[in-house]
Amino acid sequence: MTRAFEPGDPVLELAAVGKDVPHSHPPGEEHWVRRPEQEHIDRIITGQEVGHYYFILGEKGSGKSSMLIEAMRKIDGDGVAMFEAHADPEIVRIRLGKALDYEFHEDYIGGYFSEKGPRDMGALLDIERAMNKLEKVAMKLFRIRKKPLVVIVNQMHLLRNDDVGRNLIELLQQRAEQWAAAGLVTMVFNSDDYWVYERLKLLSTRMEVLPVTDLPKKQAIQALQRYRMRYFGEKMTQEQLDDVYDRVGGRLSFLNRVAKSHDMLATCERIKDIEKKWFLNQCWIMGTEMDDDVMDQQKWAAAAMVLAHALVEKEESMTSTYDPVVGHILPTYPFHIAQEIMTRCDFIRDLDSLNLLTITNQAEVRASSVPMHRAFREICSQPGFKEHLDNTIERIAAIESLGRTRELVAKDLVLGGQYDIQQERNKVTVRLKMPEEEKGN
């Protein structure tokens, strides 16, 4: 396991295969846009920040993993191990073993004799054994290096939000707390989704949250100019730069995609259309003709549309939605207010996982990106949208009301019989009254 923390790392070797990664550029050339958080990340990865572990939270494509890889490149991965999370804990176990150069008991001869082996207790126990070994190695190396090792768990949101996934997060966090207190290992967790932060928040005492958002306008324009110069050797005018930023904002993945294309404005519109179709495919509402079999899905879709409409309406009432220096100011709602608008408290996290909405580290809910908010604006401005949304909500209410209604059928009312219903304080009495037989019969 000691070899896993020597200079050189498989993550860096894999990244170097691509054309937009550190080793493919001359040493003096800046290959990537330097984010404001890069300096802090560098200090964490080099072991200068001691006594805490870190949770990096930000939207997909904002540059979180790239900053970590860049920080590792500067020290050639010395004292750092990195692996990707996964929904299956068995795969997490294998990836952890590969990152730490630790072999588990894959083949156990006792199995031939029906003896219980080390692998019979599941992946979490194997991961715990690897953590025990890592602790011993960290104590040994600390005497030599005089600074902590760094273990990065990337893509934490890929873990399932179930008992197994939450138990795995708890296991990793307990070790992170212990090692941060001792200064042995600095754990770095990286995630796109807010639910991981909620889980970590329960037990956190030494955790620091590093939010990673879209670039401000000035830096985004510089990044776009640098990308365009690298790919086409073209110097863009200020008007072109402003136009692109107005359409896609400061998301690095979008800026990189636009800069690589020949027709930048068409690519901007294509990005917006992709986001719009993704939102409509997940959340479109069916109106009054909705079948009752899809009511549960339509509850979810209608709640998402109500929140999207509320965000668009709030934008219209905002005094400023654009700053010449900062750039876009997207409308937001506090998490609890967003739940109140949706009238549900269990839907927003799913919308965050689908990258339709974003929940920031300050528990503010907004569109996941500038193109997504533009898509919200287009959808809500369609003729008849509000009426269609209201009809869907009324149809859902009607189906629910029908499900709560019970029908009582009165039978055997023959020969003029009647029911006599009397309501008293705590009960209702129903009696059958038959007419008196005619005289002479």
C-alpha positions as CSV (number, residue, x, y, z in Angstrom):
1,M,0.0,0.0,0.0
2,T,2.9,2.4,0.6
3,R,3.6,2.3,-3.2
4,A,0.2,3.8,-3.8
5,F,1.3,7.1,-2.3
6,E,4.6,7.3,-4.2
7,P,5.0,9.9,-7.1
8,G,2.9,8.9,-10.1
9,D,-0.7,8.0,-10.1
10,P,-3.0,6.0,-12.5
11,V,-5.4,8.8,-12.5
12,L,-2.8,11.2,-14.0
13,E,-1.7,8.6,-16.5
14,L,-5.2,8.0,-17.7
15,A,-5.9,11.8,-17.9
16,A,-2.7,12.3,-19.9
17,V,-4.2,10.3,-22.8
18,G,-6.6,13.1,-23.6
19,K,-5.6,16.2,-25.5
20,D,-6.9,18.7,-23.0
21,V,-5.0,17.5,-20.0
22,P,-1.7,18.6,-18.4
23,H,0.9,16.3,-19.9
24,S,-0.2,17.0,-23.5
25,H,0.9,20.7,-23.3
26,P,4.3,22.3,-22.9
27,P,5.4,23.0,-19.3
28,G,5.1,26.7,-19.6
29,E,1.6,26.7,-21.2
30,E,-1.5,27.2,-19.1
31,H,-3.6,24.2,-20.2
32,W,-6.7,24.9,-18.1
33,V,-8.7,27.8,-16.8
34,R,-7.5,28.6,-13.3
35,R,-10.5,28.8,-11.0
36,P,-10.4,31.0,-7.9
37,E,-10.6,27.8,-5.7
38,Q,-7.5,26.3,-7.3
39,E,-5.1,27.8,-4.8
40,H,-7.0,26.4,-1.9
41,I,-7.3,23.0,-3.6
42,D,-3.5,23.0,-4.1
43,R,-2.9,23.5,-0.4
44,I,-5.2,20.7,0.5
45,I,-3.7,18.2,-2.0
46,T,-0.1,19.1,-1.0
47,G,-0.9,18.4,2.7
48,Q,-0.5,22.0,3.9
49,E,-4.1,22.1,5.2
50,V,-4.3,19.9,8.3
51,G,-7.1,19.2,10.7
52,H,-10.1,19.1,8.4
53,Y,-11.6,17.0,5.6
54,Y,-13.3,18.5,2.7
55,F,-16.5,18.2,0.7
56,I,-16.5,19.8,-2.8
57,L,-20.1,20.5,-4.0
58,G,-20.9,21.9,-7.4
59,E,-22.8,21.4,-10.6
60,K,-21.8,18.9,-13.3
61,G,-19.2,20.4,-15.6
62,S,-18.1,23.2,-13.3
63,G,-14.5,21.9,-13.1
64,K,-14.3,20.1,-9.7
65,S,-12.5,17.0,-10.9
66,S,-10.2,19.0,-13.2
67,M,-9.0,21.1,-10.2
68,L,-8.2,18.0,-8.2
69,I,-6.3,16.4,-11.1
70,E,-4.4,19.7,-11.7
71,A,-3.4,19.9,-8.1
72,M,-2.2,16.3,-8.2
73,R,-0.3,17.0,-11.4
74,K,1.7,19.7,-9.7
75,I,3.1,17.2,-7.2
76,D,3.0,14.2,-9.5
77,G,0.5,12.5,-7.2
78,D,3.0,12.3,-4.3
79,G,1.0,11.2,-1.2
80,V,-2.3,11.2,-3.0
81,A,-4.7,8.4,-3.9
82,M,-7.9,8.9,-5.9
83,F,-10.8,6.7,-6.9
84,E,-14.4,6.9,-8.3
85,A,-17.5,6.0,-6.3
86,H,-20.1,3.7,-7.8
87,A,-23.7,2.6,-7.0
88,D,-22.5,-1.0,-6.3
89,P,-20.4,-1.2,-3.1
90,E,-18.5,-4.2,-4.5
91,I,-17.2,-2.0,-7.3
92,V,-16.3,0.7,-4.8
93,R,-14.3,-2.0,-2.9
94,I,-12.4,-3.0,-6.1
95,R,-11.7,0.6,-7.0
96,L,-10.5,1.4,-3.5
97,G,-8.2,-1.6,-3.6
98,K,-6.8,-0.5,-6.9
99,A,-6.2,3.1,-5.7
100,L,-4.5,1.9,-2.5
101,D,-2.7,-1.0,-4.1
102,Y,-4.4,-3.3,-1.6
103,E,-5.4,-6.8,-2.5
104,F,-8.5,-8.3,-0.9
105,H,-9.1,-12.0,-0.2
106,E,-10.6,-12.7,-3.6
107,D,-9.8,-16.5,-3.5
108,Y,-10.1,-18.2,-0.2
109,I,-9.2,-21.9,0.1
110,G,-11.4,-22.3,3.1
111,G,-14.4,-22.1,0.8
112,Y,-13.6,-25.6,-0.4
113,F,-14.2,-26.9,3.1
114,S,-17.4,-24.9,3.8
115,E,-15.5,-22.6,6.2
116,K,-16.6,-19.0,6.5
117,G,-14.0,-16.7,4.7
118,P,-13.2,-13.0,4.9
119,R,-15.3,-12.3,1.8
120,D,-18.5,-13.6,3.2
121,M,-19.4,-10.5,5.2
122,G,-19.9,-8.1,2.2
123,A,-18.1,-5.2,0.6
124,L,-18.4,-2.8,3.6
125,L,-16.3,-5.1,5.8
126,D,-13.6,-5.3,3.1
127,I,-13.5,-1.5,2.9
128,E,-13.2,-1.3,6.6
129,R,-10.2,-3.7,6.5
130,A,-8.6,-1.5,3.8
131,M,-9.2,1.5,6.0
132,N,-7.4,-0.2,8.9
133,K,-4.4,-1.0,6.7
134,L,-4.4,2.6,5.4
135,E,-4.3,3.9,8.9
136,K,-1.2,1.9,9.7
137,V,0.5,3.0,6.5
138,A,-0.4,6.6,7.2
139,M,1.1,6.5,10.7
140,K,4.3,5.0,9.2
141,L,4.6,7.6,6.4
142,F,3.7,10.5,8.7
143,R,7.0,9.9,10.6
144,I,8.9,10.4,7.3
145,R,6.8,12.9,5.4
146,K,5.6,15.1,8.4
147,K,2.3,15.8,6.6
148,P,-0.9,13.9,6.0
149,L,-1.7,11.6,3.1
150,V,-4.7,12.6,0.8
151,V,-7.4,10.3,-0.3
152,I,-10.0,11.6,-2.8
153,V,-13.4,10.0,-3.3
154,N,-14.7,11.4,-6.6
155,Q,-18.4,11.3,-7.8
156,M,-19.9,10.6,-4.4
157,H,-23.4,11.2,-5.8
158,L,-23.1,7.9,-7.7
159,L,-23.7,6.1,-4.4
160,R,-27.3,5.0,-4.0
161,N,-29.4,6.9,-1.4
162,D,-30.3,3.7,0.4
163,D,-29.2,1.9,3.5
164,V,-26.1,0.5,1.9
165,G,-25.0,3.7,0.3
166,R,-25.7,5.7,3.5
167,N,-23.7,3.2,5.6
168,L,-20.8,3.4,3.2
169,I,-20.8,7.2,3.5
170,E,-20.9,6.9,7.3
171,L,-18.0,4.5,7.2
172,L,-15.9,6.9,5.1
173,Q,-16.9,9.9,7.2
174,Q,-16.0,8.3,10.5
175,R,-12.5,7.6,9.2
176,A,-12.3,11.1,7.8
177,E,-13.2,12.6,11.2
178,Q,-10.6,10.4,13.1
179,W,-7.8,11.0,10.6
180,A,-8.4,14.8,10.4
181,A,-8.2,15.0,14.2
182,A,-4.9,13.1,14.2
183,G,-3.6,14.8,11.0
184,L,-2.8,11.5,9.4
185,V,-5.0,11.5,6.3
186,T,-7.0,14.3,4.6
187,M,-10.2,12.9,2.9
188,V,-11.7,14.9,0.0
189,F,-15.2,14.1,-1.1
190,N,-16.5,15.4,-4.4
191,S,-20.2,15.4,-5.4
192,D,-22.8,17.0,-7.7
193,D,-25.8,16.4,-5.4
194,Y,-27.1,18.0,-2.3
195,W,-28.3,14.8,-0.6
196,V,-24.7,13.7,0.0
197,Y,-24.0,16.9,1.9
198,E,-27.2,16.3,4.0
199,R,-25.9,12.9,4.9
200,L,-22.4,14.2,5.8
201,K,-23.9,17.1,7.8
202,L,-25.4,14.8,10.3
203,L,-22.0,13.7,11.8
204,S,-19.7,16.4,10.6
205,T,-17.5,18.3,13.1
206,R,-14.3,18.8,11.1
207,M,-15.8,19.0,7.6
208,E,-15.3,22.1,5.4
209,V,-17.5,22.6,2.4
210,L,-16.0,24.1,-0.8
211,P,-18.7,25.2,-3.2
212,V,-17.8,25.3,-6.9
213,T,-20.1,27.4,-9.1
214,D,-20.1,28.8,-12.6
215,L,-17.3,31.3,-13.4
216,P,-18.0,35.0,-13.1
217,K,-18.4,36.8,-16.4
218,K,-14.8,38.2,-16.6
219,Q,-13.2,34.8,-16.0
220,A,-15.7,33.0,-18.3
221,I,-14.9,35.4,-21.1
222,Q,-11.2,34.9,-20.6
223,A,-11.7,31.1,-20.6
224,L,-13.7,31.3,-23.8
225,Q,-11.1,33.5,-25.5
226,R,-8.3,31.1,-24.5
227,Y,-10.2,28.1,-25.7
228,R,-11.0,29.7,-29.0
229,M,-7.4,30.8,-29.5
230,R,-6.2,27.3,-28.8
231,Y,-8.6,25.5,-31.1
232,F,-8.9,27.9,-34.0
233,G,-6.2,30.6,-33.5
234,E,-9.1,33.1,-33.6
235,K,-9.3,36.3,-31.5
236,M,-13.0,37.0,-30.7
237,T,-14.5,40.4,-30.4
238,Q,-15.9,41.6,-27.1
239,E,-19.4,41.6,-28.7
240,Q,-19.0,37.9,-29.6
241,L,-17.7,37.0,-26.1
242,D,-20.7,38.8,-24.5
243,D,-23.2,37.1,-26.8
244,V,-21.9,33.6,-26.0
245,Y,-21.7,34.3,-22.3
246,D,-25.3,35.6,-22.3
247,R,-26.5,32.3,-23.8
248,V,-24.5,29.7,-21.8
249,G,-23.2,31.5,-18.7
250,G,-19.9,30.5,-17.0
251,R,-20.2,26.7,-17.1
252,L,-16.8,25.4,-18.2
253,S,-18.1,22.3,-20.0
254,F,-20.4,24.5,-22.1
255,L,-17.7,27.1,-22.8
256,N,-15.4,24.4,-24.0
257,R,-18.0,22.8,-26.2
258,V,-18.9,26.2,-27.8
259,A,-15.3,27.1,-28.3
260,K,-14.6,23.9,-30.3
261,S,-17.5,24.5,-32.7
262,H,-17.3,26.5,-35.9
263,D,-20.7,28.1,-35.4
264,M,-20.6,29.2,-31.7
265,L,-24.1,30.7,-31.5
266,A,-25.7,27.7,-33.1
267,T,-24.0,25.5,-30.6
268,C,-25.3,27.8,-27.8
269,E,-28.8,27.3,-29.0
270,R,-28.2,23.5,-29.4
271,I,-27.1,23.3,-25.8
272,K,-30.2,25.2,-24.7
273,D,-32.4,22.9,-26.8
274,I,-30.8,19.8,-25.3
275,E,-31.5,21.1,-21.8
276,K,-35.0,22.0,-22.7
277,K,-35.8,18.6,-24.2
278,W,-34.2,16.9,-21.2
279,F,-36.5,18.8,-18.8
280,L,-39.6,18.2,-21.0
281,N,-38.9,14.5,-21.3
282,Q,-38.8,14.2,-17.5
283,C,-41.4,16.7,-16.4
284,W,-44.0,17.5,-19.1
285,I,-47.6,17.7,-18.0
286,M,-50.6,16.0,-19.7
287,G,-53.5,18.2,-18.9
288,T,-57.1,17.2,-18.5
289,E,-56.8,14.1,-20.7
290,M,-54.4,12.5,-18.3
291,D,-55.0,8.8,-17.5
292,D,-55.3,8.0,-13.8
293,D,-52.6,5.3,-14.1
294,V,-49.9,8.0,-14.5
295,M,-51.0,10.2,-11.7
296,D,-48.0,9.6,-9.4
297,Q,-45.6,10.6,-12.2
298,Q,-47.7,13.6,-13.1
299,K,-47.7,14.7,-9.5
300,W,-43.9,14.8,-9.7
301,A,-44.0,16.5,-13.1
302,A,-46.6,19.1,-12.1
303,A,-44.6,20.0,-9.0
304,A,-41.5,20.5,-11.1
305,M,-43.4,22.7,-13.5
306,V,-44.9,24.8,-10.7
307,L,-41.4,25.5,-9.3
308,A,-40.0,26.3,-12.7
309,H,-42.9,28.7,-13.3
310,A,-42.3,30.3,-9.9
311,L,-38.6,30.8,-10.7
312,V,-39.5,32.5,-14.0
313,E,-42.1,34.7,-12.3
314,K,-39.6,35.7,-9.6
315,E,-37.1,36.7,-12.3
316,E,-39.7,39.1,-13.7
317,S,-40.0,40.7,-10.3
318,M,-36.3,41.0,-9.6
319,T,-34.7,44.4,-9.8
320,S,-31.5,43.0,-11.4
321,T,-30.9,39.7,-13.2
322,Y,-27.6,40.6,-14.8
323,D,-24.5,42.3,-13.4
324,P,-21.8,43.7,-15.7
325,V,-19.0,42.2,-13.6
326,V,-20.6,39.1,-11.9
327,G,-22.8,38.2,-14.9
328,H,-26.0,36.2,-14.6
329,I,-28.0,36.4,-11.4
330,L,-30.4,33.5,-11.5
331,P,-33.5,33.6,-9.4
332,T,-33.4,31.4,-6.4
333,Y,-35.7,30.2,-3.6
334,P,-34.7,28.9,-0.2
335,F,-35.0,25.2,0.1
336,H,-38.0,25.3,2.5
337,I,-39.9,27.9,0.3
338,A,-39.3,25.7,-2.8
339,Q,-40.8,22.8,-0.9
340,E,-43.8,25.0,0.0
341,I,-44.3,26.1,-3.6
342,M,-44.2,22.4,-4.8
343,T,-46.4,21.4,-1.8
344,R,-44.0,18.4,-1.6
345,C,-40.8,17.9,0.4
346,D,-39.6,14.7,-1.3
347,F,-39.3,15.8,-5.0
348,I,-36.5,18.4,-5.0
349,R,-33.6,16.0,-4.4
350,D,-34.7,13.9,-7.4
351,L,-34.7,17.0,-9.6
352,D,-31.2,17.9,-8.3
353,S,-30.0,14.3,-9.1
354,L,-31.4,14.7,-12.7
355,N,-29.6,18.0,-13.1
356,L,-32.8,19.9,-13.7
357,L,-32.5,22.1,-10.6
358,T,-29.6,22.8,-8.3
359,I,-29.5,23.0,-4.5
360,T,-26.5,25.1,-3.5
361,N,-24.5,24.6,-0.3
362,Q,-26.5,27.5,1.2
363,A,-29.7,25.5,0.5
364,E,-30.9,27.8,-2.3
365,V,-32.8,26.2,-5.2
366,R,-32.4,27.4,-8.8
367,A,-32.1,26.2,-12.3
368,S,-29.1,23.9,-12.9
369,S,-27.5,26.2,-15.4
370,V,-28.1,29.3,-17.5
371,P,-29.3,27.3,-20.6
372,M,-31.7,25.4,-18.3
373,H,-33.2,28.6,-17.0
374,R,-33.5,29.9,-20.5
375,A,-35.4,26.7,-21.3
376,F,-37.7,27.3,-18.3
377,R,-38.4,30.8,-19.7
378,E,-39.3,29.4,-23.1
379,I,-41.6,26.7,-21.7
380,C,-43.4,29.1,-19.4
381,S,-43.9,31.6,-22.1
382,Q,-45.7,29.2,-24.5
383,P,-49.3,30.2,-25.2
384,G,-51.7,28.5,-22.9
385,F,-49.0,27.1,-20.6
386,K,-50.5,28.4,-17.4
387,E,-54.0,27.1,-18.3
388,H,-52.5,23.7,-19.2
389,L,-50.7,23.6,-15.9
390,D,-53.8,24.5,-13.9
391,N,-55.8,21.9,-15.8
392,T,-53.2,19.2,-14.9
393,I,-53.3,20.2,-11.3
394,E,-57.1,20.1,-11.3
395,R,-57.1,16.7,-13.0
396,I,-54.7,15.4,-10.3
397,A,-57.0,16.8,-7.6
398,A,-60.1,15.2,-9.2
399,I,-58.4,11.8,-9.5
400,E,-57.3,12.0,-5.8
401,S,-60.8,13.1,-4.8
402,L,-62.3,10.2,-6.7
403,G,-59.9,7.8,-4.9
404,R,-61.0,9.2,-1.5
405,T,-64.7,9.0,-2.3
406,R,-66.7,5.9,-1.2
407,E,-70.0,5.0,-2.8
408,L,-72.9,3.5,-0.8
409,V,-75.5,1.5,-2.7
410,A,-78.9,1.2,-1.2
411,K,-80.6,-2.2,-2.0
412,D,-83.8,-4.0,-1.3
413,L,-86.1,-0.9,-1.4
414,V,-89.2,-2.7,-2.7
415,L,-92.9,-2.1,-2.1
416,G,-92.3,1.5,-1.1
417,G,-89.7,0.7,1.6
418,Q,-87.5,3.5,3.0
419,Y,-84.3,4.0,4.9
420,D,-84.6,6.0,8.2
421,I,-81.2,7.7,8.9
422,Q,-80.6,9.3,12.2
423,Q,-77.4,11.1,13.2
424,E,-76.7,11.4,16.9
425,R,-73.7,12.8,18.7
426,N,-71.2,9.9,18.2
427,K,-73.0,7.6,15.7
428,V,-75.3,7.3,12.7
429,T,-78.2,4.8,12.8
430,V,-79.7,3.4,9.6
431,R,-83.1,1.6,9.8
432,L,-85.2,0.0,7.1
433,K,-88.9,1.0,7.2
434,M,-91.3,-1.1,5.3
435,P,-94.8,0.1,4.5
436,E,-97.7,-1.3,6.5
437,E,-99.7,-4.0,4.8
438,E,-103.0,-3.0,3.3
439,K,-106.0,-3.7,5.3
440,G,-108.0,-6.8,4.3
441,N,-105.0,-8.7,3.2
